[in-house]
Amino acid sequence: MDYKDLFKLKFEKGLSTIELEERYPEDIDKIAKLALIDLPQDVLRKIIRDKKELLALIDLKKSAEVSRI
């Protein structure tokens, strides 16, 4: 399953992170990243040490905010 499908289930259909993990255990890494989207950027900067991963999450967060509008 791709990020777009997981995003729709989480934010449009209202499934919780736990429900997604139970339904799609093979995509647990993607689900975990989606769960981080709700955190403010300053918190993300403190908990994500890998700069490449941090930038990817910030980009994902920005695209999520655009699609929520």
C-alpha positions as CSV (number, residue, x, y, z in Angstrom):
1,M,0.0,0.0,0.0
2,D,1.4,3.5,-0.8
3,Y,1.4,6.6,1.4
4,K,-1.6,8.1,-0.5
5,D,-3.8,5.1,0.3
6,L,-2.7,5.0,4.0
7,F,-3.2,8.8,4.2
8,K,-6.7,8.5,3.0
9,L,-7.5,5.8,5.5
10,K,-6.0,7.7,8.4
11,F,-7.0,11.2,7.8
12,E,-10.1,11.0,5.6
13,K,-11.7,7.7,6.9
14,G,-10.5,8.3,10.5
15,L,-8.7,5.1,11.2
16,S,-6.3,5.2,14.1
17,T,-2.7,4.3,13.8
18,I,-3.3,1.1,15.8
19,E,-6.1,0.1,13.4
20,L,-3.9,0.7,10.4
21,E,-1.1,-1.4,12.0
22,E,-3.5,-4.3,12.7
23,R,-4.9,-4.2,9.1
24,Y,-1.6,-3.6,7.3
25,P,1.3,-5.0,9.4
26,E,3.6,-5.1,6.3
27,D,3.4,-1.3,6.0
28,I,4.3,-0.5,9.6
29,D,7.1,1.8,8.7
30,K,4.9,3.9,6.5
31,I,2.2,4.0,9.1
32,A,4.7,5.1,11.8
33,K,5.8,8.0,9.5
34,L,2.2,9.0,8.9
35,A,1.7,9.1,12.7
36,L,4.6,11.5,13.0
37,I,3.0,14.0,10.6
38,D,0.8,15.3,13.4
39,L,3.8,16.4,15.4
40,P,5.0,20.1,15.1
41,Q,8.1,20.5,13.0
42,D,10.2,21.7,16.0
43,V,9.4,18.4,17.8
44,L,10.2,16.4,14.7
45,R,13.6,18.1,14.5
46,K,14.3,17.0,18.1
47,I,13.4,13.4,17.7
48,I,14.5,12.6,14.2
49,R,18.3,12.6,14.0
50,D,18.8,11.6,10.4
51,K,18.6,14.8,8.3
52,K,17.4,12.9,5.1
53,E,14.6,11.2,7.0
54,L,13.6,14.5,8.7
55,L,13.4,16.3,5.4
56,A,11.3,13.5,3.9
57,L,8.9,13.7,6.9
58,I,8.7,17.5,6.6
59,D,7.9,17.2,2.8
60,L,5.3,14.5,3.6
61,K,3.8,16.8,6.3
62,K,3.6,19.7,3.8
63,S,1.9,17.6,1.2
64,A,-0.5,16.3,3.8
65,E,-1.4,19.8,4.8
66,V,-2.1,20.8,1.2
67,S,-4.3,17.8,0.6
68,R,-6.3,18.4,3.8
69,I,-7.4,21.9,2.5
